[in-house]
Amino acid sequence: MSDELLKGFEAEAVAIKRRELTKDEKTAIGEEMLKGALKPNMDRRKRKNAIRTAVESVGRRGSSR
């Protein structure tokens, strides 16, 4: 079940960003799911914001190196 949820969150992220995700971005979404920031019963807006934050955090981590 968690793989299906992860694929759903990744598909939503692709729709939000309008491009394919990098491996690091997919990992960040999985980490947010494990932390409990992404849940299947979340409000649509909160879920979208959590996904966007996870994907954008990869860019911030990459630029700070």
SVG drawing of the C-alpha trace seen along z (x, -y; Angstrom):
<svg xmlns="http://www.w3.org/2000/svg" viewBox="-9 -28 38 30">
<polyline fill="none" stroke="black" stroke-width="0.4" points="0.0,0.0 2.8,-2.4 4.3,-1.9 1.0,-2.9 0.8,-6.0 4.4,-7.0 3.7,-6.6 0.6,-8.7 2.4,-11.4 5.2,-11.3 2.6,-11.6 1.1,-14.6 4.6,-16.2 5.2,-15.6 1.9,-17.4 2.8,-20.3 6.3,-20.8 5.4,-19.9 8.6,-17.9 10.0,-14.5 11.4,-14.3 15.0,-13.6 16.0,-10.7 16.7,-13.1 13.3,-14.7 11.6,-11.2 13.6,-10.4 12.5,-13.6 8.9,-12.8 9.4,-9.4 11.1,-10.9 8.2,-13.3 5.9,-10.4 7.9,-8.5 8.0,-11.5 4.2,-11.8 4.1,-15.1 2.4,-13.4 -0.7,-11.3 -3.3,-9.9 -6.2,-11.5 -4.8,-15.1 -6.6,-18.0 -5.7,-18.6 -4.1,-22.0 -2.0,-20.8 -0.9,-17.8 0.1,-19.9 2.1,-22.3 3.8,-19.4 4.8,-17.9 6.0,-21.2 8.1,-21.8 9.7,-18.4 10.6,-18.8 11.9,-22.4 14.0,-21.3 16.2,-19.3 17.1,-22.4 18.0,-24.3 20.1,-21.4 21.9,-21.1 22.7,-24.8 24.1,-25.1 26.8,-22.5"/>
</svg>
